[in-house]
Amino acid sequence: MECAYEPLRRPGFRAGARVDAQFPAGQLTLAVPAAHIRWSSCAAVSLPGLACRGLGQDRLRERQSGAGLAQQRLVALAMNLGLAREKLQTDPASASGYVTQAHEDAKAALSELRSIARGIHPVILADRGLDAALSAVAARLPIPVEVDVQVEPRAPRPVEAVAYFVVAEALTNVAKHADATAAVVAARRTDSRLSLTILDNGHGGADPARGTGLTGLAQRVRGANGTMTVISPSGGPTTITVELPCES
């Protein structure tokens, strides 16, 4: 059985590139053109447009384990879709059950892949810096986002990575939950700190206790010895301020 997918247009993907997934004898192989993969010496697992940079052995093993789980989910997904196709005409009830299970496999695989991607250094961030990387994130949002980045000299790579993922996750939350029509991202570098501000004109009322994604952001910032402040009155706007230590 052979399937073809066209990946979302993301930094690191060539427009129109295809990923062919073949499943011979129940095995899954993702065949990605070599030009789309950025390899590094630490990476046994590499995703298009992403590169492992500075991962410790424990983190690397965690990524490899997650990749194996995602692969198993994708194998199960393909098998269930194949069974559903075979049963579609003769046994619609069984086909429906296989489709339901395939849907669950797809959601689980996405969860595993997000876990793998979380914390891996994006190539655009490594090569072009925080301004280009955050501009690329903003361009994917369904609302206009103004990006104002002044971070010369560049912050250390681990700090840049935290800043990137904090802004990316915060903007994702804005798009999903805030009913905002516009947002602003600002980044400033001083000698010892990197300051981030994410502002949106949504309905406000953001509360980490209600599971809006802010808890995960706060944990990521604390893991970098930084601080995060959220001001989000009912009716908006919402302002997230992050301070990250920048000592080299």
Secondary structure as a PSIPRED ss2 file (coil, helix, strand):
# PSIPRED VFORMAT (PSIPRED V4.0)

   1 M C   1.000  0.000  0.000
   2 E E   0.000  0.000  1.000
   3 C E   0.000  0.000  1.000
   4 A E   0.000  0.000  1.000
   5 Y E   0.000  0.000  1.000
   6 E C   1.000  0.000  0.000
   7 P C   1.000  0.000  0.000
   8 L C   1.000  0.000  0.000
   9 R C   1.000  0.000  0.000
  10 R C   1.000  0.000  0.000
  11 P C   1.000  0.000  0.000
  12 G C   1.000  0.000  0.000
  13 F C   1.000  0.000  0.000
  14 R C   1.000  0.000  0.000
  15 A C   1.000  0.000  0.000
  16 G C   1.000  0.000  0.000
  17 A C   1.000  0.000  0.000
  18 R C   1.000  0.000  0.000
  19 V E   0.000  0.000  1.000
  20 D E   0.000  0.000  1.000
  21 A E   0.000  0.000  1.000
  22 Q E   0.000  0.000  1.000
  23 F C   1.000  0.000  0.000
  24 P H   0.000  1.000  0.000
  25 A H   0.000  1.000  0.000
  26 G H   0.000  1.000  0.000
  27 Q C   1.000  0.000  0.000
  28 L C   1.000  0.000  0.000
  29 T E   0.000  0.000  1.000
  30 L E   0.000  0.000  1.000
  31 A E   0.000  0.000  1.000
  32 V C   1.000  0.000  0.000
  33 P C   1.000  0.000  0.000
  34 A H   0.000  1.000  0.000
  35 A H   0.000  1.000  0.000
  36 H H   0.000  1.000  0.000
  37 I C   1.000  0.000  0.000
  38 R C   1.000  0.000  0.000
  39 W C   1.000  0.000  0.000
  40 S C   1.000  0.000  0.000
  41 S C   1.000  0.000  0.000
  42 C C   1.000  0.000  0.000
  43 A C   1.000  0.000  0.000
  44 A C   1.000  0.000  0.000
  45 V C   1.000  0.000  0.000
  46 S C   1.000  0.000  0.000
  47 L C   1.000  0.000  0.000
  48 P C   1.000  0.000  0.000
  49 G C   1.000  0.000  0.000
  50 L E   0.000  0.000  1.000
  51 A E   0.000  0.000  1.000
  52 C C   1.000  0.000  0.000
  53 R C   1.000  0.000  0.000
  54 G C   1.000  0.000  0.000
  55 L C   1.000  0.000  0.000
  56 G C   1.000  0.000  0.000
  57 Q H   0.000  1.000  0.000
  58 D H   0.000  1.000  0.000
  59 R H   0.000  1.000  0.000
  60 L H   0.000  1.000  0.000
  61 R H   0.000  1.000  0.000
  62 E H   0.000  1.000  0.000
  63 R H   0.000  1.000  0.000
  64 Q H   0.000  1.000  0.000
  65 S H   0.000  1.000  0.000
  66 G H   0.000  1.000  0.000
  67 A H   0.000  1.000  0.000
  68 G H   0.000  1.000  0.000
  69 L H   0.000  1.000  0.000
  70 A H   0.000  1.000  0.000
  71 Q H   0.000  1.000  0.000
  72 Q H   0.000  1.000  0.000
  73 R H   0.000  1.000  0.000
  74 L H   0.000  1.000  0.000
  75 V H   0.000  1.000  0.000
  76 A H   0.000  1.000  0.000
  77 L H   0.000  1.000  0.000
  78 A H   0.000  1.000  0.000
  79 M H   0.000  1.000  0.000
  80 N H   0.000  1.000  0.000
  81 L H   0.000  1.000  0.000
  82 G H   0.000  1.000  0.000
  83 L H   0.000  1.000  0.000
  84 A H   0.000  1.000  0.000
  85 R H   0.000  1.000  0.000
  86 E H   0.000  1.000  0.000
  87 K H   0.000  1.000  0.000
  88 L C   1.000  0.000  0.000
  89 Q C   1.000  0.000  0.000
  90 T C   1.000  0.000  0.000
  91 D C   1.000  0.000  0.000
  92 P H   0.000  1.000  0.000
  93 A H   0.000  1.000  0.000
  94 S H   0.000  1.000  0.000
  95 A H   0.000  1.000  0.000
  96 S H   0.000  1.000  0.000
  97 G H   0.000  1.000  0.000
  98 Y H   0.000  1.000  0.000
  99 V H   0.000  1.000  0.000
 100 T H   0.000  1.000  0.000
 101 Q H   0.000  1.000  0.000
 102 A H   0.000  1.000  0.000
 103 H H   0.000  1.000  0.000
 104 E H   0.000  1.000  0.000
 105 D H   0.000  1.000  0.000
 106 A H   0.000  1.000  0.000
 107 K H   0.000  1.000  0.000
 108 A H   0.000  1.000  0.000
 109 A H   0.000  1.000  0.000
 110 L H   0.000  1.000  0.000
 111 S H   0.000  1.000  0.000
 112 E H   0.000  1.000  0.000
 113 L H   0.000  1.000  0.000
 114 R H   0.000  1.000  0.000
 115 S H   0.000  1.000  0.000
 116 I H   0.000  1.000  0.000
 117 A H   0.000  1.000  0.000
 118 R C   1.000  0.000  0.000
 119 G C   1.000  0.000  0.000
 120 I C   1.000  0.000  0.000
 121 H E   0.000  0.000  1.000
 122 P E   0.000  0.000  1.000
 123 V H   0.000  1.000  0.000
 124 I H   0.000  1.000  0.000
 125 L H   0.000  1.000  0.000
 126 A H   0.000  1.000  0.000
 127 D H   0.000  1.000  0.000
 128 R H   0.000  1.000  0.000
 129 G C   1.000  0.000  0.000
 130 L H   0.000  1.000  0.000
 131 D H   0.000  1.000  0.000
 132 A H   0.000  1.000  0.000
 133 A H   0.000  1.000  0.000
 134 L H   0.000  1.000  0.000
 135 S H   0.000  1.000  0.000
 136 A H   0.000  1.000  0.000
 137 V H   0.000  1.000  0.000
 138 A H   0.000  1.000  0.000
 139 A H   0.000  1.000  0.000
 140 R C   1.000  0.000  0.000
 141 L C   1.000  0.000  0.000
 142 P C   1.000  0.000  0.000
 143 I C   1.000  0.000  0.000
 144 P C   1.000  0.000  0.000
 145 V E   0.000  0.000  1.000
 146 E E   0.000  0.000  1.000
 147 V E   0.000  0.000  1.000
 148 D E   0.000  0.000  1.000
 149 V E   0.000  0.000  1.000
 150 Q E   0.000  0.000  1.000
 151 V C   1.000  0.000  0.000
 152 E C   1.000  0.000  0.000
 153 P C   1.000  0.000  0.000
 154 R C   1.000  0.000  0.000
 155 A C   1.000  0.000  0.000
 156 P C   1.000  0.000  0.000
 157 R H   0.000  1.000  0.000
 158 P H   0.000  1.000  0.000
 159 V H   0.000  1.000  0.000
 160 E H   0.000  1.000  0.000
 161 A H   0.000  1.000  0.000
 162 V H   0.000  1.000  0.000
 163 A H   0.000  1.000  0.000
 164 Y H   0.000  1.000  0.000
 165 F H   0.000  1.000  0.000
 166 V H   0.000  1.000  0.000
 167 V H   0.000  1.000  0.000
 168 A H   0.000  1.000  0.000
 169 E H   0.000  1.000  0.000
 170 A H   0.000  1.000  0.000
 171 L H   0.000  1.000  0.000
 172 T H   0.000  1.000  0.000
 173 N H   0.000  1.000  0.000
 174 V H   0.000  1.000  0.000
 175 A H   0.000  1.000  0.000
 176 K H   0.000  1.000  0.000
 177 H H   0.000  1.000  0.000
 178 A C   1.000  0.000  0.000
 179 D C   1.000  0.000  0.000
 180 A C   1.000  0.000  0.000
 181 T C   1.000  0.000  0.000
 182 A C   1.000  0.000  0.000
 183 A E   0.000  0.000  1.000
 184 V E   0.000  0.000  1.000
 185 V E   0.000  0.000  1.000
 186 A E   0.000  0.000  1.000
 187 A E   0.000  0.000  1.000
 188 R E   0.000  0.000  1.000
 189 R E   0.000  0.000  1.000
 190 T C   1.000  0.000  0.000
 191 D C   1.000  0.000  0.000
 192 S C   1.000  0.000  0.000
 193 R E   0.000  0.000  1.000
 194 L E   0.000  0.000  1.000
 195 S E   0.000  0.000  1.000
 196 L E   0.000  0.000  1.000
 197 T E   0.000  0.000  1.000
 198 I E   0.000  0.000  1.000
 199 L E   0.000  0.000  1.000
 200 D E   0.000  0.000  1.000
 201 N C   1.000  0.000  0.000
 202 G C   1.000  0.000  0.000
 203 H C   1.000  0.000  0.000
 204 G C   1.000  0.000  0.000
 205 G C   1.000  0.000  0.000
 206 A C   1.000  0.000  0.000
 207 D C   1.000  0.000  0.000
 208 P H   0.000  1.000  0.000
 209 A H   0.000  1.000  0.000
 210 R H   0.000  1.000  0.000
 211 G C   1.000  0.000  0.000
 212 T C   1.000  0.000  0.000
 213 G C   1.000  0.000  0.000
 214 L H   0.000  1.000  0.000
 215 T H   0.000  1.000  0.000
 216 G H   0.000  1.000  0.000
 217 L H   0.000  1.000  0.000
 218 A H   0.000  1.000  0.000
 219 Q H   0.000  1.000  0.000
 220 R H   0.000  1.000  0.000
 221 V H   0.000  1.000  0.000
 222 R H   0.000  1.000  0.000
 223 G H   0.000  1.000  0.000
 224 A C   1.000  0.000  0.000
 225 N C   1.000  0.000  0.000
 226 G C   1.000  0.000  0.000
 227 T E   0.000  0.000  1.000
 228 M E   0.000  0.000  1.000
 229 T E   0.000  0.000  1.000
 230 V E   0.000  0.000  1.000
 231 I E   0.000  0.000  1.000
 232 S C   1.000  0.000  0.000
 233 P C   1.000  0.000  0.000
 234 S C   1.000  0.000  0.000
 235 G C   1.000  0.000  0.000
 236 G C   1.000  0.000  0.000
 237 P C   1.000  0.000  0.000
 238 T E   0.000  0.000  1.000
 239 T E   0.000  0.000  1.000
 240 I E   0.000  0.000  1.000
 241 T E   0.000  0.000  1.000
 242 V E   0.000  0.000  1.000
 243 E E   0.000  0.000  1.000
 244 L E   0.000  0.000  1.000
 245 P E   0.000  0.000  1.000
 246 C C   1.000  0.000  0.000
 247 E C   1.000  0.000  0.000
 248 S C   1.000  0.000  0.000
